[in-house]
Amino acid sequence: MGILYNSTRGGEKGVTASQAILKGLADDGGLFMPDSFPTLDKTPEELSKMTYQETAYEVMKLFLTDFTEEELKHCINGAYDSKFDTEDIAKLTYLVDEAYYLELYHGKTIAFKDMALSILPYLMTTAAKKNHVDKEIVILTATSGDTGKAAMAGFADVPGTRIIVFYPNGGVSRVQELQMLTQKGDNTAVVGIDGNFDDAQSGVKNIFNDRAFGEKLAAAGFQLSSANSINIGRLIPQVVYYVYAYAKMLADEGIKSGEKINICVPTGNFGNILAAYIAKQIGLPVGKLICASNDNKVLYDFFTTGTYDRNRDFILTSSPSMDILISSNLERLIYLSCDCDCAKTAELMKELSETGKYTVTDSMREKMSDFIGGYASQEENAAEIHRVAETGYVIDTHTGVASCVYQQYRKRTGDRTKTVIASTASPYKFARAVMCAILGDGEKDKDDFELIDDLHNFSKVEEPQAIAEIRNAEIRHNRKCTPQNMEETVAEILGM
């Protein structure tokens, strides 16, 4: 029968991988999770001789069991090709202090979201054929900056699909915004909302949960799906690069076979670090998962106290993709930590939506003991970017948070385990904050493209194609709306 998927809240059970990918979110508002964790059937030595594409097949075949070998390989080979500017797809750079930076930003939009969003359109169109879908698939997504562009780039002009992205107006970097507003494709739409990312994400979830609106869409020939990390078609491809990083460290003789590594991830919506946790569940030798937060340290507080509390001020930081107070994917960890008790998970999620907080039991906390929380303030992040730049290596503001939290963890614990730090975006995407951190406030008054030129001169790293493309690109999208009228904006875009 293969792996089947169940909703974390119990409303749907026994759904195939392709059906879960098409739906995105379960009907009861829960997230799909596999009914069991498979085990890697290749040894680390075997994996160390494989390309990224071959590794992707070995990992994804375990979870997407209703896809044939031919279908899966077609999806993988279509996704991981010359769109990436390195043959490795995910490049590993060793600095000092046992820190390996896993560069996940070599794709089309220079952020880690490309790793999964390059393959999602292939998975989704294959899933649509398998399930005889006769409606146009409308991808509805909220973004804190990177998912939006990566999803639009992936789905642009893909037959049988439309994509609508909501982002917080004023809550993303100028480069992130220009990347979205200049996106080509007759089936793409992007809308700035007067609110923050949590407003956008809650609005999207509300649209998914509105049965009456779903019926109207169906009558008009549309079916909703999501490109956010709530979609398992996003999550499973993210597991691949942690397995690949381990195999690469083994191939480069950085570790011995079976040696445990730690993984440190800058975290907002919790999907990227959850993928590392899943890699551990399927047999990757992983010790600690270091969850790095910025000043919006809701996850740090959760792992420190056992109480998740989003009732706090929302802080705009230089790492905007992490400016999140409702970490959607944490629901999946909650579900696993209470032994897949969907009633308990539903109860805690109801508490979160009604009171803004919940507290987990001691036994649930015990089951999450792989996770260590840490956070970096704006000042600490800038200082870490500056410190790393002195070695000649430049990191972005999100990687800066993770790098800083890793250094704190190392000093605090004395743990010298080799650690993979997820480097989630190119410094070019956040040139203003990066250059101010490296060269000081004298950079503040320059325009974004001057700062990009300064970054090029400092780092000697070639300006990515993604930046060159937006220098003179035409603005194609200029819609705005409030969180309250997101649903009618969707109807309007779809011509309903």
N, C-alpha and C positions, 0 to 999 in steps of 0.2 A: 504493500500500500504506500510505503514511503512516509515522509514527514508530512503531517497535517498541521493546520494552524487553528488556534482557539483565541477568542477574545479574552483579554485580561479581566473583563467584567462579566464573563460567563454567558453572554447573550448569543454568541455564535461559536459552534464547535465543528471540527472536522472539515475545515475549509482547505482547499488545495493551495499551493504556493501561488499559482497563477491567478486564482480567484482573489487571494489576499492582496496581491500586487494591484489588481484592477480596482479593488474597493478602497484601498488606502487605510481607511478608518472603519472599524466594525460598526454595525448598525446601532449598538448600545453605547457608542462613544468610546469603547475600549480599543486597545491596540492589539494587533495580531501577534501571537507568539507561537513558536514551534511546540508541538506536543511532547517533544523530547529533544535532547541535544545529541546529534550524531558525533562520531569520533573521526578525527583525521585518519585516513587509511594510507597515508604516505609518511615515511620517517622524515625527520629533519634533514638527514643526509640526502634523501631522494629529492626533497623540496629545494635543497640548496643548489641543485643543478638545473632548476626550472626557470623559465622566463616569467615575467609578471602574468602574461596571458595564460600560461600553463598552470601557474599557482591559482589564478582566479577560477579556472575550471575545477581544480581539485577541491577548493573550498565550497564553491557555489553549488556544485553537483550534490553535495551533502544535504543542502537545505531546499533546493528548488527541484524536488524529486519528480514533479510531473512535467518537467522540460526534458526533451530528448537530448542526447549528447550533441547531435547536429544543431538543434535550436540554441542550446546554451553556447556552443562554440561560435555560432554565427553572431550572437549578441556580444560576446566577449571580444571577438576580433573586429567587430564594427566599432566598438567603444574605445578600445585601447590601441590606437594607431597613431598616425603622424599628427593628430590633434595635440599630442603631448610633445614637449620640446626636448625630452630625454628618452632614450631607449629603455631605461630602467622603469619608466612611468612614475614610480615613487623612488626618489633618490635618497640614499642614506649618507649623511656627512658626519664624521666623527670629529669632535673638537677636543675638549679635555674633560677631566672630572667624570670619566665613564659616561659622558653624555653623547648620545647619537641622535642627531636631528633628522627626523624622517620628513623629507620635503614632499608635501602632498599638494604642491601648487604648480605643477608643471603642465597643467591642462589649459584648455582654451580660455578660461576666465580667471586664471591664476589664484585659485583658492581650492581648499580640499574638497569642496562640494563637487568639483569636476570628477573626482574619483568614482562617485556613485551615480552622479547625474549624467555622465556620458553613456552609461549603460541602461539607465532606467527607461528611456524611450524605446530601446530595443526589447527590453523585457516586457514592457507594457503592450507594445504592438503585437509581439508574439503571443502574449497572454490573451489579448483580444481575439486573435484568430482561433486560438485553442478553445475559447469559450463561446465562439460564434456570436460575438458582440455586434449588434447591428446599429448601435448608437454612436454618436460622436463623443469621444472621451474629453471631458473638460478637466484639465489639471488646475486645481485651485490651491494656491500656496501662499503662506505668509513667510516673509524673509526678514532677518535682522541684517541683511546686507549681501550675503554671498549666494545663498540658495536661489534667490530670485533670478540673478543673471545666469547662473549655471543651468537652472531648469529651463529658462527661456532659450538659451543657446542649444540645449539638448533637444528641445521639442519644436524649435522653429521650423515651420513648413513640413512637419511630420504629418503625412496624410491621416485623416481620421481623428486628429487631436486639436484641441485649443488649449491655451495656457493663460491663466490670469494670476498675476502676482500682486500682493499687497505688501507695502513696506512703510515703516514709520517715517513720515516726512520730517527731515531735519535730524533723523536718528541714524544715518549711515554716512560713510565718508563720501566726499565729492566724487572720487573715482568710482566707488561702488554705485552711486546714483547715476552717473553718466553712463556706466556700463549698461544699466537697465534701460534708461530713457532713450538710448540710441539703438536698442536691439531691433534687428530686422526680423521679418517673418509676418505674413498676413494673419497668422493664427495667434499672435502674441499680444498681450495687453498688460500694462503695469499701472498700478494706482497707488499714489501716496496718501496715507491716511493721517488725519490729525490725531495722533496718539502715538503710543510706543509699540514695541514689538509684541508685548503681551496682549495689547488690544487687538492687533492684527491677527495673532494666532487664535485668540478666543473667538474673534469674529468668524474666522474660517471654520473652526470647529462647530460653531453654532449653525452655520450654513449646512454643514454635513449632517447635523442632527435634526434639521428642520424637515420632517417627513413631507409636509404639504408642499414645500418648495421642491423637494426631490421628485414628487409626482408631476409637478408643473414642468420640470426639466425633462423628465422622461417623455411626457406628452409632446414636448417640442423637439424630441430626438436627441437629448443629451444625457450623459451619465457622468457623475462626478468621480474624480480620483485625486490623489494628492502626491506631490513630489517632496513633501517635507519628510524628515527622518521618522515620522510616525509610520511611513510606508515601509514594509519589510523589504521591498525592492530597492530601497535606499540603504537600509541597515546592513543587509547581508554582504553587498559588495565592499562595505567598509571593513568587514572582518578580514578581507583578503590582504590588505596592506600591512596588517600587523604580522600575519603569518609570513608574508614575503620579507618583511624587515628582519624577522628572526632568521630566516633561511639565508638572507644576505649576510648577516653578521657571522653566521656559521661558515659561509663560503669564504668570507674575508678573514677567517680565523680570529675574529673578535671575541668569539665565545666557543666553548666546547659543546658538543651535542648533549642535550638534556639540561644544560646550565640554565638556571632561571634568569629572566630579565624583569625589570620593572618597566612600566609604561606610564608616562606623564602626559596628560591631555588638557589643553585649555578648554574649559567646558561652559556651555550655556544651556543648550537644550538637551544635553546628556546623551545624544546619539553616538557621538564619536568615541566616547570612553566606554559606552555600553558595548560597542562593537569589539573593543579590546577585551572586555569581560567575556563576551561570547567566544572570542578566540581562545581564551583560557579554558572555557567550558568544553571546547572540542579537542583539547589536548595540548595546546601551546604552553610551553613551560614559562609561566608568568608568575611573579611574586606579587608585588604591590601594584595597585592601580592608583596613581596619584592624580586626584581630581583638582585642577587648578582653576580658581575663580578670580574675577576682578573685584572691584568695590561692590558689585551686586552679589554679595557672597552668600546667597541663600543656600547653595549646596554645601559650602564650607560649614555653615552653621548646622545644617542637617546632619552631616557626618560627625560633627563634634557633639551634638546634643540629642540626636534622634527625633527632633521636632523640625518639620518643614513649615516655614512661616513666610508667606509672601507679603504679609502686611508690613510694608516698609517703603521708604522712599526709593523711587526708581532713579538710578544715577546714570547719566550719559558719560561714557568714558572714551578713551582713545582706542579701546578694543570693542567696537560696537556690536560685533557678531555675538558677543557674550553678555550684552546688556539685556538680560532675561531674568524674570522672577518666577516664571512658571515653566519648569523644565519638563516638557512633555514625556520624554523617554524614561524619566525616573519611574514612571508608572510600571514599566516593564521590570525594573529591578525590584520594586515593591512586590509585584506579583510573584517573582521567583523567590523572594526572601520569606514569603508566607506560604511556601510550598504550593504555589499555584492555586491558592485559595481565592477564587474569583469573587466570592461574596465579601471577603475581607478587603480585597483591592477596591471593589466598587464602593464599599462603605467609606474607605479613606479618601477616595477621589470625590465622593459626595461631600465629605467634610471640608475638603479643600475648596470646592466650588462655593460652599455655603458660608464658611468661616474664614477661608484664606489660609488655613493651617491644619496639620494633623501630626500625631506622634506615633511612631512605630513601637512595637513591643521589643523587649530585651532580646528575645530569641531571633526576631527579624534583624536587629542590629548585629547580632552575632554572625548571621549569615552574610552580612555585608562587610565583614571585617577585612576583606581584600582591599577595600577602598580607604584611602587616606585623603582628607581634605586639606587644602591650603589656599591662601589667597595673596594677591599682590596689589598694593595700592597703586594709583597713578604714578606717584613719585618713584616707588620701588620698580615698577615696570620700566620707566624711562631710564633709571640707573642701570638696570639689567641690559637693556638694549645697548646702552653706552659701553658697558663692560664687555659684552660679547663683540661689539664693533672693534674694540681694541685688538682683538685677535685677527681682524681682517674679514670677519664673517658678519653679515647683516641679517637681522631677523625682524619680523613685523611685530606689531603691538600685541597680537594674540599669542604668538610664540614667546614673546617677552614675558607674558604672565606665566606661562608654563615653565619657562627656563628659570625664572625667579623663584617660583614655588619649589622647583626641583632643588635649587641651591639651598633654600631654607630647610627642606626635608633632610638633605644630606648632612647639613651642619647639626641639625637637631638630633638625628638618629645615629649618625656615623655609618649608615648603610652605604656600602660601596658597590652595590649591585649595579651592573651595567644597565643603563636606562635609555629607552627610546622616548624622545620628546617629539610629540606630534607638532610639526611645523605647518601650520594650517593655511597660511597665506603668504604671498610674495610681499616683501617690504614695499614694492612699488605700489601696492594697493592702498597703503597707508603712509605715503611718503612724507606728509606734513608732520605727523606725530613722530615718525622714525627720525627724520632729519633734525627736528627740534631736540630730540633725545640725544642725538649724536653730536650736533654742532651748537646747540643752545638756542636761546630765544631769538637770536638774530635772524633765524629762518622764518619766524612767525608771520612777517608781513609780506612774504613772497607769495606769488600765485601758485596753484597746484602743479602746473607744468614746469615752472622754474624749479620747484622742489624736486620734481622727478629728474630733471637734468642734474641737480646737485647730487642726488642719490646715485645716478649713473656715474658721475665723476668720482664719487667717494668709493663706491663698491666695485667699480670696474666690471659689474655684471650687466650684460646686455639688456636694454629695455625690452620687456616682453611685447610680443605682437598685440596682446590685449590692450596695452597702453597706447601703442601707436595708432590702433584703430579708433580710439575715442578722441584723439587730439582735435580732429576736424569733423567728426561725425555729426550728422543731422539729428536733432532731437525729434523723436518720432512719437513719444508718449508724454502726455501732460495732464492726465486725469488726476483729480484729487477727490476724496470723500471723507466723511466722518465714520467712526467705527459703527455707528447706528445704521448707516445706509449702505453697508457693504453688499447686502443681498440684492438691493435694487440696482446697485452698480453692476453686479454680475449679470442680472437680467437684461440690463441696457446693453452691455457689451455683446451679449449673445443674441441681441435683436429680438428679445421676447417682450 
